[in-house]
């Protein structure tokens, strides 16, 4: 082995160097493509994302209209509490570019945390060298890089991975905090409950679930005190949305994305149904889809053999994928959590290639196809020349996620590794 090879090995094995490169690349992009609005249109790193929409809602503070008191959100309170705190903190300098730049720096810190968690989890499950390699792979993934400027799912991913990491190490209090704060951003981290029940002793699982639910309720109480109608909407809005961007949407005849109305519609509780009348009702009832997913989940639950750390991560991953497959909608940014879980369970070429295919399918659908629907108001009409391609993309993504579920199930049927016992 040559001296140059040894030097290269040391470079690739240096996590601090990787972290510097990871942060440096994203910081340069933020500087070179600074976010700003031009004639009401977003420019810079946030183009194509939701940041301008979040700003339009947050800036209602100028009219003395605050989130969850004077307007509702389709998400739990954490994100808009953060955006509002940044906006108020900027004071007279609360322009879109300043506000978005600070949020970009926040999401950069969150993504650096995700990188560290992928490395830490990978090292625990597969050894230090593989953990470092997975960190390099994650650093080169396009989807997390793009979505960190578009929305806030990286924050959900951080809390979910942190909860998973803490739980595997025996830090249940930290795991409870991770699940609680994650669910206070989006509900997805609650899906960890299935893994708690299957992989932890009954008493420990009860403490984990009870602690997370109790803390979640306590955090929500002030928002119910502010405006119970708006707090309730933030808990239920996502489940009442018409279908979008899924095979269920194709069956129903809903050929659009899952955006919620206008800024004005957020000012009244009745506004949550704006635009719903234009959508087709589900041909397959929501409860039937959910029931089928629960039944499939129970089959997986009882047939798990791999009751170790890797099995716990795989179980969370398959729970997440089954949930997304039954969901009436699909959002590309959901890959933010799917990708690190796939890499952790499949730290090989197959895992990387599936990650790449899911990423290409996501960005081919949005923005590549849907930006070409401006003339039809963002609706992919059947007569649109790209409608057939969109249908194929939806079917391909669905089949690929189903194949991932099969691969995860096969992983869960393996014998456990005694060296990966849960903490």
ABEGO torsion letter per residue (X at the ends): XBAAAAAAAAAAABAAAAAAAAAAAAAAAAAABBBBBBGGBBBEAABGBAAAAAAAAAAAAAAGBBBGAABBBABBAAAAAAAAAAAAAAEAABBAAAAAAAAAAAAAAAAAAAAAAAAAAAAAAAEAAAAAAAAAAAAABAAAAAAAAABAAAAAAAAAAAAAAAAAAGBAAAAAAAAAAAAAABAAAAAAAAAAAAABBAAAAAAAAAAAAAAAAAAAAAAAAABAAAAAAAAAAAAABBBBGBAAAAAAGBABBABBEBAAAAABAAAAABGAAABBBBABBAAAAAAAAAAAAAAAAAABABBBAAAAAAAAAAAAAAAAAABABBBAAAAAAAAAAAAAABBBAAAAAAAAAAAAAAAAAOAAAAAAAAAAGGBBBAABAAAAAAAAAAAAAAAAAAAAAAAAAAAAABBBBAAABBX
